[in-house]
Amino acid sequence: MTTAVQGPLTDRDYPTFSGPEFDRRDAEIRARMDALDLQLVVVCGRGGRDPNVLYLSNWLSTREAWVLFPRHGEPTMLIQLSNHLPLARRMSRFPDVRFGGSAPTGSVDTVPTLIECLRERGVSTGRVGLAGTITWREHARLTAAFPRVEWVEFGGQLVDQRQVKSAEELERLAVSARMCDASAMAIAEQARPGMTEHELARIVEDSYLAEGGVNGIHFMVATQMSDPRGGVPCQHQSDRRLQLGDALVVELSTNYAGYSAQVLRSYTIGADPTPLYARLHDVALEVFDAVASAIKSGSTVPDILDAAQVAQERGFTIYDDLVHGCAQLPAIVRTRQTYRGEPEGFVYQEGMCLVVQPNIVTPDGLAGVQYGEMFKVTASGLESLHSVPREFFRCG
């Protein structure tokens, strides 16, 4: 499929990948379809910035988007809601972008339009791949409409294909990383006693909104170091105000054009770290260095588990995930004591991106710090995407 020539509604005021980049992706996905004898793949993405929809179409999905990607010919995309359609037509590289349609009650329902599009393409038998957030009710309706079609799970193929980042994807991640670093430094420079966590969230977002970044996450927890009540950042900001002697632990991720890097740092408010918190941070750095040194192209999850043992040897544990891929791609690694499994035969490859983020906590989980950032895997080791100082910041 030729992608360099865009339709009349395409608007280059929005970030896009190059024609050769999309041609490369198309060739790879069609090779995977060939291997599985699939005539078409149906991809559903719900919620903001679905990675599969973006990867295929250049559309930063909002409410709901469906992509019909054929082994031969041009794709079609179906969009919800109707007022999202004009922008989707401007941003998508696909000439054929349609409104997904409604149920008789007026509510959102894309399945009838999807069925109509499949019939337009002559689908009646054979094998069709499915990927994304397709519900069991939607699957049942598709099965009823096409009883002679064999529906094949294809989500794992897309996950596998998105693991290794291209040069253009790495450019977006580099921009995101700079925005993450700016937000971490903004906290270091502006956090003061008396501020609420909501005010900290504003500081975080103000550091990148004017540059085109949007919030991915700003998890945080603040607690008195002398009487700690929480060792892992929380997903929602509280009304609590920062106090002298607090430890503040944050996990920050900025999304730029659908790609998110991540940085994790710890701070104190108006005081030096207590001996316990200084020790926690020292161990976090030790684990971070050990794990980062253990990963290169060809490394495996057991290599990480071996390196992470130092946390237990120092009398602490790890609460959060220790290593995860870009945008939560596998493998998601913890420790030998908190192991939850790994993809069969998983091996790190050059060009993958991952986050190393030791959340070192006391055994009761009440005191902890977090430290980490995103890396690119190379043949010889890891290359950080970040430049924020590697220190335990004192604020105020």
C-alpha positions as CSV (number, residue, x, y, z in Angstrom):
1,M,0.0,0.0,0.0
2,T,1.4,3.4,-0.9
3,T,1.2,5.8,2.0
4,A,3.2,8.8,1.0
5,V,0.3,10.4,-0.9
6,Q,-2.4,11.7,1.6
7,G,-6.1,12.4,1.0
8,P,-7.4,15.9,0.8
9,L,-8.5,16.1,4.4
10,T,-5.1,15.1,5.8
11,D,-3.6,17.9,8.0
12,R,0.1,18.0,8.7
13,D,-0.4,20.4,11.6
14,Y,-0.5,17.2,13.6
15,P,2.5,14.9,14.0
16,T,2.7,12.0,11.6
17,F,5.1,9.3,10.7
18,S,6.6,9.1,7.3
19,G,5.4,7.1,4.3
20,P,8.3,4.7,4.4
21,E,7.8,4.2,8.1
22,F,4.2,3.1,7.6
23,D,5.1,1.0,4.6
24,R,7.6,-0.8,6.8
25,R,4.9,-1.5,9.4
26,D,2.4,-2.6,6.7
27,A,4.9,-5.0,5.2
28,E,5.6,-6.6,8.6
29,I,1.9,-6.9,9.6
30,R,1.0,-8.4,6.3
31,A,3.9,-10.9,6.6
32,R,2.4,-12.0,9.9
33,M,-1.0,-12.2,8.3
34,D,0.5,-14.4,5.5
35,A,1.9,-16.7,8.1
36,L,-1.5,-17.2,9.7
37,D,-3.4,-17.2,6.4
38,L,-5.6,-14.2,7.5
39,Q,-7.5,-12.3,4.9
40,L,-8.1,-9.4,7.2
41,V,-7.5,-8.1,10.7
42,V,-10.0,-6.2,12.8
43,V,-8.5,-4.0,15.5
44,C,-10.6,-2.3,18.2
45,G,-9.2,0.5,20.4
46,R,-11.2,2.2,23.2
47,G,-10.2,5.1,25.3
48,G,-7.5,7.7,24.7
49,R,-4.4,7.1,22.5
50,D,-4.9,3.4,21.9
51,P,-1.4,2.2,20.8
52,N,-2.6,-0.3,18.1
53,V,-4.9,2.2,16.4
54,L,-2.1,4.8,16.5
55,Y,0.5,2.4,15.2
56,L,-1.7,1.4,12.2
57,S,-3.5,4.7,11.3
58,N,-1.8,7.7,12.9
59,W,-5.1,8.5,14.7
60,L,-4.8,9.3,18.4
61,S,-8.0,7.5,19.3
62,T,-10.5,9.1,21.7
63,R,-13.7,7.3,22.5
64,E,-13.6,4.3,20.2
65,A,-12.0,3.3,16.9
66,W,-12.0,0.2,14.7
67,V,-9.5,-0.6,12.0
68,L,-10.1,-3.1,9.2
69,F,-6.7,-4.0,7.9
70,P,-6.8,-6.3,4.8
71,R,-4.0,-8.4,3.6
72,H,-4.5,-6.8,0.2
73,G,-6.0,-3.3,-0.5
74,E,-6.7,-0.2,1.6
75,P,-7.8,-0.2,5.3
76,T,-10.9,1.3,6.7
77,M,-11.4,3.0,10.0
78,L,-14.6,3.4,11.9
79,I,-14.8,6.3,14.5
80,Q,-16.9,7.1,17.5
81,L,-18.3,9.6,18.3
82,S,-19.6,11.5,15.2
83,N,-18.0,14.8,16.3
84,H,-14.7,13.1,16.5
85,L,-14.9,12.0,12.8
86,P,-13.7,15.3,11.2
87,L,-10.4,15.3,13.2
88,A,-9.9,11.6,12.6
89,R,-10.1,12.2,8.9
90,R,-7.5,14.9,9.1
91,M,-5.1,12.9,11.3
92,S,-5.5,9.4,9.9
93,R,-3.4,8.3,7.0
94,F,-6.3,6.2,5.7
95,P,-8.5,7.7,3.0
96,D,-11.5,5.7,4.2
97,V,-12.6,6.9,7.6
98,R,-16.2,6.6,8.6
99,F,-18.6,7.2,11.4
100,G,-19.2,4.0,13.4
101,G,-23.0,4.4,13.7
102,S,-25.6,4.1,16.4
103,A,-28.0,1.6,17.9
104,P,-31.8,2.1,17.4
105,T,-31.8,3.8,20.9
106,G,-29.3,6.4,19.7
107,S,-26.4,5.0,21.8
108,V,-23.0,4.1,20.5
109,D,-22.9,0.8,18.5
110,T,-20.3,0.2,15.8
111,V,-20.9,-3.5,15.2
112,P,-23.6,-3.1,12.5
113,T,-21.4,-0.7,10.5
114,L,-18.5,-3.1,11.0
115,I,-20.5,-6.0,9.7
116,E,-21.5,-4.0,6.7
117,C,-17.9,-3.1,6.0
118,L,-16.8,-6.7,6.2
119,R,-19.6,-7.7,3.8
120,E,-18.4,-5.0,1.4
121,R,-15.1,-6.7,1.4
122,G,-16.6,-10.0,0.5
123,V,-15.9,-11.6,3.9
124,S,-17.9,-14.8,4.3
125,T,-15.4,-17.6,4.9
126,G,-11.8,-18.0,5.8
127,R,-9.8,-16.6,8.7
128,V,-10.0,-13.1,10.2
129,G,-7.8,-11.8,13.0
130,L,-9.1,-9.9,16.0
131,A,-7.1,-7.6,18.2
132,G,-7.8,-5.1,21.0
133,T,-10.7,-4.4,23.3
134,I,-13.4,-6.4,21.6
135,T,-16.1,-7.5,24.1
136,W,-17.7,-10.9,24.2
137,R,-21.0,-9.5,23.1
138,E,-19.4,-8.0,20.0
139,H,-17.6,-11.2,19.3
140,A,-20.9,-13.1,19.6
141,R,-22.5,-10.8,17.1
142,L,-19.7,-11.1,14.6
143,T,-19.8,-14.9,15.0
144,A,-23.5,-14.9,14.3
145,A,-23.2,-12.7,11.3
146,F,-20.3,-14.7,9.8
147,P,-20.8,-18.3,11.0
148,R,-18.3,-19.7,8.4
149,V,-15.5,-17.4,9.4
150,E,-12.8,-18.6,11.7
151,W,-11.9,-15.8,14.1
152,V,-8.2,-15.8,15.2
153,E,-6.6,-13.9,18.1
154,F,-4.1,-11.4,16.6
155,G,-3.4,-9.1,19.6
156,G,-0.2,-10.8,20.5
157,Q,1.1,-10.4,17.0
158,L,0.6,-6.6,17.3
159,V,2.2,-6.5,20.7
160,D,5.2,-8.4,19.4
161,Q,5.5,-6.1,16.4
162,R,5.4,-3.0,18.5
163,Q,8.2,-4.1,20.8
164,V,11.2,-2.9,18.8
165,K,11.0,0.9,18.2
166,S,11.9,2.5,14.9
167,A,14.0,5.6,14.6
168,E,10.8,7.7,14.2
169,E,9.2,6.2,17.3
170,L,12.4,6.8,19.3
171,E,12.2,10.5,18.3
172,R,8.8,10.8,19.9
173,L,10.0,9.0,23.0
174,A,12.9,11.3,23.2
175,V,10.6,14.3,23.2
176,S,8.4,12.7,25.9
177,A,11.5,12.0,28.0
178,R,12.5,15.6,27.9
179,M,9.1,16.6,29.0
180,C,9.2,14.0,31.9
181,D,12.5,15.4,33.0
182,A,11.2,19.0,32.9
183,S,8.2,18.0,35.1
184,A,10.5,16.2,37.6
185,M,12.7,19.3,37.9
186,A,9.7,21.6,38.2
187,I,8.7,19.7,41.3
188,A,12.3,19.9,42.7
189,E,12.2,23.7,42.1
190,Q,8.7,24.6,43.2
191,A,7.4,22.1,45.8
192,R,6.9,23.8,49.2
193,P,5.3,23.1,52.5
194,G,1.6,23.9,52.4
195,M,1.0,22.8,48.8
196,T,-1.6,20.1,48.1
197,E,-0.9,17.3,45.7
198,H,-3.3,18.9,43.3
199,E,-1.1,21.9,43.2
200,L,1.9,19.6,42.5
201,A,-0.1,18.1,39.6
202,R,-0.5,21.6,38.1
203,I,3.2,22.2,38.4
204,V,3.9,18.9,36.6
205,E,1.5,19.6,33.7
206,D,2.4,23.3,33.3
207,S,6.0,22.2,32.5
208,Y,5.0,20.6,29.2
209,L,1.4,21.5,28.1
210,A,2.7,24.4,26.0
211,E,5.1,22.1,24.2
212,G,2.4,19.6,23.1
213,G,2.6,17.1,25.9
214,V,-0.3,15.7,27.8
215,N,-0.5,13.9,31.1
216,G,0.1,10.2,31.0
217,I,0.4,9.8,34.8
218,H,1.4,11.8,37.8
219,F,1.3,9.4,40.6
220,M,2.5,10.7,44.0
221,V,2.5,10.0,47.7
222,A,3.7,12.4,50.5
223,T,4.2,11.2,54.1
224,Q,6.1,12.2,57.2
225,M,9.5,10.5,57.2
226,S,9.2,10.2,61.0
227,D,5.9,8.4,60.8
228,P,5.6,7.0,57.3
229,R,2.1,5.9,56.1
230,G,2.8,5.0,52.4
231,G,5.6,3.6,50.4
232,V,4.3,3.6,46.8
233,P,2.9,6.5,44.8
234,C,-0.9,6.8,44.6
235,Q,-2.9,7.0,41.4
236,H,-5.1,9.9,42.5
237,Q,-4.0,13.1,44.2
238,S,-5.2,13.8,47.8
239,D,-6.1,17.0,49.6
240,R,-3.2,16.5,52.0
241,R,-0.8,19.5,52.2
242,L,3.0,19.0,52.1
243,Q,4.6,19.3,55.5
244,L,8.1,19.9,56.7
245,G,9.8,16.6,57.1
246,D,7.8,14.9,54.3
247,A,9.1,12.4,51.8
248,L,7.5,12.9,48.4
249,V,7.7,10.0,45.9
250,V,6.5,10.5,42.3
251,E,6.0,8.5,39.1
252,L,5.7,10.8,36.0
253,S,4.9,10.0,32.4
254,T,4.2,12.5,29.7
255,N,2.5,11.5,26.5
256,Y,3.8,13.2,23.3
257,A,1.9,12.3,20.1
258,G,1.0,8.9,21.5
259,Y,4.4,7.9,23.0
260,S,5.3,8.0,26.7
261,A,8.6,7.9,28.5
262,Q,8.7,7.7,32.3
263,V,10.7,9.1,35.1
264,L,10.5,8.3,38.9
265,R,12.2,10.3,41.6
266,S,11.9,11.0,45.3
267,Y,12.1,14.3,47.2
268,T,12.1,15.6,50.8
269,I,10.3,18.7,51.9
270,G,12.4,21.2,53.9
271,A,14.6,18.6,55.6
272,D,17.3,16.2,54.9
273,P,16.4,12.5,54.5
274,T,16.1,10.6,57.8
275,P,18.5,7.7,58.1
276,L,15.8,5.2,57.0
277,Y,14.9,7.2,53.9
278,A,18.6,7.8,53.0
279,R,19.1,4.0,53.3
280,L,16.0,3.3,51.2
281,H,17.3,5.6,48.4
282,D,20.8,4.2,48.5
283,V,19.4,0.7,48.0
284,A,17.1,2.0,45.2
285,L,20.1,3.3,43.4
286,E,22.0,0.0,44.0
287,V,19.2,-2.1,42.6
288,F,18.7,0.3,39.7
289,D,22.4,0.1,38.7
290,A,22.4,-3.7,39.2
291,V,19.3,-4.3,37.1
292,A,20.3,-1.8,34.4
293,S,23.7,-3.4,34.1
294,A,22.1,-6.8,33.6
295,I,20.1,-5.9,30.5
296,K,21.3,-5.9,26.9
297,S,20.2,-7.5,23.7
298,G,19.9,-11.2,24.4
299,S,19.2,-10.8,28.2
300,T,16.3,-12.7,29.8
301,V,14.0,-12.2,32.7
302,P,16.1,-14.5,35.0
303,D,19.0,-12.1,34.5
304,I,16.9,-9.3,36.1
305,L,15.7,-11.5,38.9
306,D,19.3,-12.4,39.8
307,A,20.3,-8.7,39.9
308,A,17.3,-7.6,41.9
309,Q,18.1,-10.0,44.8
310,V,20.2,-7.2,46.4
311,A,16.9,-5.5,47.6
312,Q,16.1,-8.5,49.9
313,E,19.8,-8.9,50.9
314,R,19.6,-5.3,52.2
315,G,16.5,-6.0,54.3
316,F,13.9,-4.4,52.0
317,T,11.5,-5.5,49.3
318,I,10.0,-4.1,46.1
319,Y,6.4,-3.2,46.0
320,D,5.8,-2.0,42.4
321,D,6.8,-3.7,39.2
322,L,10.6,-3.5,38.8
323,V,10.9,-3.5,35.0
324,H,8.3,-3.1,32.3
325,G,8.3,-2.4,28.6
326,C,7.3,0.9,27.0
327,A,3.6,1.6,27.5
328,Q,3.4,-1.6,29.7
329,L,4.6,-3.9,26.9
330,P,5.9,-7.2,28.3
331,A,7.9,-8.4,30.0
332,I,6.6,-7.0,33.3
333,V,9.2,-8.1,35.9
334,R,9.1,-8.1,39.7
335,T,11.5,-10.1,41.9
336,R,11.9,-13.8,42.7
337,Q,9.8,-13.2,45.9
338,T,7.0,-11.5,44.0
339,Y,7.3,-13.3,40.6
340,R,4.1,-13.3,38.5
341,G,5.4,-15.0,35.4
342,E,6.8,-14.0,32.0
343,P,6.2,-14.5,28.3
344,E,7.4,-17.9,27.1
345,G,10.8,-17.6,25.5
346,F,11.0,-13.8,26.0
347,V,14.4,-12.2,25.2
348,Y,15.3,-8.6,25.2
349,Q,16.2,-7.2,21.7
350,E,18.1,-4.2,20.4
351,G,15.7,-1.3,19.9
352,M,13.2,-2.3,22.7
353,C,12.4,0.4,25.2
354,L,11.8,-0.3,28.9
355,V,11.6,1.3,32.3
356,V,13.7,0.3,35.3
357,Q,12.0,1.5,38.4
358,P,12.9,0.0,41.8
359,N,10.3,0.9,44.4
360,I,12.2,0.0,47.5
361,V,10.0,-0.3,50.6
362,T,10.2,-1.6,54.1
363,P,8.7,-5.0,54.7
364,D,5.5,-3.5,56.0
365,G,5.2,-1.3,52.9
366,L,4.7,1.9,54.9
367,A,8.0,3.6,54.0
368,G,9.5,3.7,50.5
369,V,11.1,5.5,47.7
370,Q,11.0,5.1,43.9
371,Y,13.7,5.7,41.4
372,G,13.8,5.0,37.7
373,E,13.6,6.1,34.1
374,M,13.2,4.7,30.5
375,F,16.0,3.1,28.5
376,K,16.6,1.9,25.0
377,V,18.1,-1.6,24.7
378,T,21.4,-1.8,22.7
379,A,23.7,-4.6,21.8
380,S,26.0,-3.7,24.7
381,G,23.6,-2.5,27.4
382,L,21.0,0.1,28.1
383,E,21.0,3.7,26.9
384,S,18.9,6.2,29.0
385,L,16.5,8.5,27.3
386,H,16.6,10.9,30.3
387,S,18.9,13.5,31.7
388,V,17.2,14.5,35.0
389,P,19.8,14.3,37.8
390,R,20.0,11.0,39.7
391,E,19.6,12.3,43.2
392,F,17.3,12.5,46.2
393,F,16.0,16.0,45.9
394,R,15.5,18.4,48.8
395,C,12.7,21.0,48.2
396,G,11.7,24.1,50.1
